Amino acid sequence: MTALLRAVIVGAGSRGNRVFAELMATNDVGFEVAGVVEPDAARRAAFCHRHAVPDAQAFATLEGFLAAPRFSDIVFVCSPDRTHFAICRDLSEAGHAIMLEKPAATTLAECVELLEIQRRCGNPVFIAHGLRYAPFFRAVKALLDGGSLGTIRHIQLTEQVGHWHFAHSYVRGQWRRADQAAPIVLTKTSHDLDILQWLVDEPVASVTSHGSLSAFRADQAPEGATARCVDCPLQDTCLYSATRFYLEERPEWPYDVVLEGGPDTQERRRRAVEHGPYGHCVWLNDNDVCDNQVVLLEFASGKLATFSMHAQTADNTRDLRIFCDLGEIRGDLRRGELVVSRFSGHKDDLRPEVIELPPTTDSHGGGDLELLRALHEHLTEAKHADIMTSLERSLASHVMAFLAEESRLADNVKIRVSPVLIPAALRQPVGEALPEPLPMPELDALG
Ligand SMILES: NC(=O)c1ccc[n+]([C@@H]2O[C@H](COP(=O)([O-])OP(=O)(O)OC[C@H]3O[C@@H](n4cnc5c(N)ncnc54)[C@H](O)[C@@H]3O)[C@@H](O)[C@H]2O)c1
């Protein structure tokens, strides 16, 4: 029988409640929901009711949890980005194992400090970069590591965010402003940079990025648009009308985010659209994060990877092409399509081989569920050291994201990466003692 690990969820919102706690409750993945830290009383009560969490194991603050007798094996930190640093620091100092939602922190200095704290405290800290665990990316990695396609030369990865998803989260939602959240290349796409680093498996030599807020801005607004959709003459036809989107009684994410965890009534939805952040016109808001960005990564041996993030897409998926010396890989994460074409040396002689993948329903290709499975097996049976997204490994993606943003803001300059900047931890097997303290990035070198 699987040993049950007792999990505490910090932040019972979309990720903590709807994703991780629900996956734990509805799948045999070896975790039981043992407690919660959530400042919103109504959310906390609903969470405790759903997961039979006793009052003594439900807290409004982290301080309350830390002061109580220990009752858990791991803490899932799913609170807003800007709280991650302090929460992870305090949990580490109290010796807790942690699964920390990405991004680990919202500045490079805090990321580096978290790593120092974790090394000093010695507690396991993982980042919820769920894509590495998805069957799709594990199959891609196995193909590359198998060696039959030869050397990788070039990778193209595109994140098609989906026009509706972008409008919800990055124009109206909590990640819309870099000064209140962080640049989108970190908050949305640290996943993708992590995947590219993992697939190529060598240090990054330079980072260059182009991008801007090109569509969701005032000079692109249709004539007659008003600041709030409820007053807008275009609300019945506009693609992004908040009244059409959020007033439909759809109980699932993202439509229900406007309810803030409270009861689903038409009155509450209407009030949210009239007065809350999700009722703003997508062209006349205060958002500033890029809706169109490209990152070019050059790796130590000359391999190239381009990563593109686009808002204006029909689908919400990731599209991948990898070009190697002996063949190429093409794939679409959400559709679960993965095709390998090995070179024949002849014209028009294509023999694509379709790789079968298990069906998945979520936008991470099943990665969240597989993350839980792998995490449990890692903690209890020391498996999966090859994929585990430890804090050390995950920080490489964060460093790339900060450098990409720096490049973009500095007129797309190419930033050379010193070998010490992206730590040697990239190659460090998770759970293995480090031979030497890892060289830390010279923060001054980042400007
Ligand atoms: N891994 C992924 O693919 C992925 C996807 C989406 C979001 N995220 C990340 O997950 C985190 C949570 O996102 P979300 O969409 O669930 O947000 P959310 O707003 O739905 O939920 C956050 C919850 O945290 C609570 N909270 C606020 N301050 C807190 C504190 N100090 N201590 C404890 N709880 C606190 C809020 O009341 C809320 O219930 C964010 O960091 C986000 O960037 C990761």
The ligand as a Gaussian input file, in Angstrom:
#p B3LYP/6-31G(d) Opt

LIG

0 1
 N        2.719000      25.857000     -12.160000
 C        1.853000      26.479000     -12.940000
 O        1.659000      26.119000     -14.079000
 C        1.065000      27.644000     -12.437000
 C       -0.110000      28.022000     -13.095000
 C       -0.826000      29.097000     -12.574000
 C       -0.363000      29.773000     -11.459000
 N        0.809000      29.386000     -10.872000
 C        1.315000      30.063000      -9.666000
 O        0.616000      29.524000      -8.537000
 C        0.447000      30.525000      -7.531000
 C       -1.006000      30.651000      -7.169000
 O       -1.747000      31.057000      -8.313000
 P       -3.339000      30.941000      -8.320000
 O       -3.778000      31.112000      -9.730000
 O       -3.773000      29.729000      -7.575000
 O       -3.728000      32.250000      -7.493000
 P       -5.058000      32.496000      -6.665000
 O       -5.154000      33.960000      -6.509000
 O       -6.192000      31.754000      -7.287000
 O       -4.771000      31.822000      -5.244000
 C       -3.859000      32.351000      -4.310000
 C       -4.410000      32.080000      -2.916000
 O       -3.434000      32.464000      -1.971000
 C       -4.082000      33.150000      -0.901000
 N       -3.101000      33.987000      -0.229000
 C       -2.806000      35.305000      -0.413000
 N       -1.804000      35.690000       0.403000
 C       -1.466000      34.592000       1.141000
 C       -0.510000      34.352000       2.147000
 N        0.313000      35.316000       2.571000
 N       -0.446000      33.116000       2.697000
 C       -1.268000      32.141000       2.280000
 N       -2.193000      32.300000       1.291000
 C       -2.283000      33.518000       0.735000
 C       -5.205000      33.925000      -1.578000
 O       -6.204000      34.316000      -0.658000
 C       -5.682000      32.903000      -2.594000
 O       -6.670000      32.049000      -2.056000
 C        1.039000      31.800000      -8.122000
 O        2.354000      31.951000      -7.673000
 C        1.037000      31.545000      -9.622000
 O        1.982000      32.282000     -10.330000
 C        1.506000      28.335000     -11.325000

